Amino acid sequence: MVDYPKQGEIWWASFYEDWERPSIVVSRNELNRGRLVSVVPCTSSRMQERAPYPNHVLIPVGTGELTRDTIAQTHLLQPIEVSHFELGSGHGERLAIKDLCQK
């Protein structure tokens, strides 16, 4: 059985030009079995500058095994192909995240 990304999970995703970062899956589970998945990319750079913005959501270190505080950049919501959740080299590793959508 194939393991598809599920809503609320954080997956390492590969974007254009090998731009890799954790991304939160926001599309509905029944849609995630297709070719595209809607994600919100995350970043840990320029935290002090980005944290106050209303379209940025702080995800504290340790959530989903993240190794540092991270900002979900909701204004960058985008579809990416499921194939960009690659296996090996840390890619495609599903990071357990609980109740992020309820916080």
C-alpha positions as CSV (number, residue, x, y, z in Angstrom):
1,M,0.0,0.0,0.0
2,V,1.4,3.4,-1.0
3,D,1.7,6.0,1.8
4,Y,0.3,9.3,0.6
5,P,0.9,12.7,2.2
6,K,-1.9,13.5,4.6
7,Q,-3.4,16.9,5.6
8,G,-1.5,18.5,8.5
9,E,1.7,16.5,8.0
10,I,5.1,18.1,7.4
11,W,7.1,16.6,4.5
12,W,10.4,17.6,3.1
13,A,9.6,18.8,-0.4
14,S,11.8,19.6,-3.4
15,F,10.8,22.8,-5.2
16,Y,12.2,24.5,-8.3
17,E,16.0,24.4,-8.8
18,D,16.5,22.0,-5.9
19,W,15.0,24.4,-3.3
20,E,14.2,22.0,-0.5
21,R,12.3,22.7,2.7
22,P,9.7,21.4,5.1
23,S,6.2,21.9,3.8
24,I,2.8,21.5,5.5
25,V,0.3,19.5,3.4
26,V,-3.0,21.5,3.4
27,S,-5.0,19.7,0.7
28,R,-7.7,17.3,1.6
29,N,-6.6,13.6,2.0
30,E,-8.8,12.4,-0.8
31,L,-7.1,14.8,-3.2
32,N,-3.6,13.8,-2.1
33,R,-3.8,10.5,-3.9
34,G,-3.5,12.4,-7.2
35,R,-0.6,14.0,-8.9
36,L,-0.6,17.3,-7.1
37,V,-0.7,18.2,-3.4
38,S,-1.3,21.7,-1.9
39,V,1.4,22.7,0.5
40,V,2.6,25.7,2.6
41,P,6.4,25.9,2.5
42,C,8.2,26.7,5.7
43,T,11.5,28.5,6.5
44,S,13.7,29.1,9.5
45,S,15.5,32.1,8.1
46,R,14.9,35.7,9.2
47,M,12.6,34.6,12.0
48,Q,12.6,37.9,13.9
49,E,11.6,39.8,10.8
50,R,8.9,37.3,9.7
51,A,7.3,36.3,13.0
52,P,5.0,39.4,13.4
53,Y,3.3,39.1,10.0
54,P,-0.2,37.7,10.1
55,N,0.3,35.4,7.2
56,H,3.2,33.6,8.9
57,V,2.6,30.9,11.5
58,L,5.3,29.9,14.0
59,I,5.9,26.2,14.4
60,P,8.1,25.7,17.5
61,V,11.2,23.6,17.5
62,G,10.5,19.9,18.2
63,T,7.1,20.0,16.5
64,G,7.2,17.2,13.9
65,E,10.8,16.6,14.8
66,L,11.8,20.0,13.4
67,T,15.3,21.0,14.7
68,R,14.6,24.7,15.0
69,D,11.8,27.2,15.1
70,T,10.1,27.4,11.7
71,I,7.7,29.8,10.0
72,A,4.9,28.5,7.8
73,Q,4.6,31.0,4.9
74,T,0.9,30.8,4.2
75,H,1.0,33.4,1.4
76,L,3.2,30.9,-0.6
77,L,0.5,28.2,-0.7
78,Q,1.1,26.2,-3.9
79,P,0.5,22.9,-5.5
80,I,3.5,20.6,-6.0
81,E,3.8,17.2,-7.6
82,V,3.7,14.2,-5.3
83,S,7.0,13.1,-7.0
84,H,8.7,16.1,-5.3
85,F,8.3,14.2,-2.0
86,E,11.3,12.1,-2.8
87,L,12.6,9.1,-0.9
88,G,16.1,8.9,0.5
89,S,18.5,11.6,1.6
90,G,16.0,12.8,4.1
91,H,13.4,13.6,1.4
92,G,9.9,12.3,1.7
93,E,10.4,11.7,5.4
94,R,7.1,12.2,7.0
95,L,7.5,14.3,10.2
96,A,4.8,13.4,12.7
97,I,2.8,16.6,13.5
98,K,-0.2,16.6,15.8
99,D,-3.0,19.1,15.9
100,L,-1.2,21.9,14.0
101,C,-4.4,22.9,12.2
102,Q,-6.1,23.4,15.6
103,K,-3.5,25.7,17.1
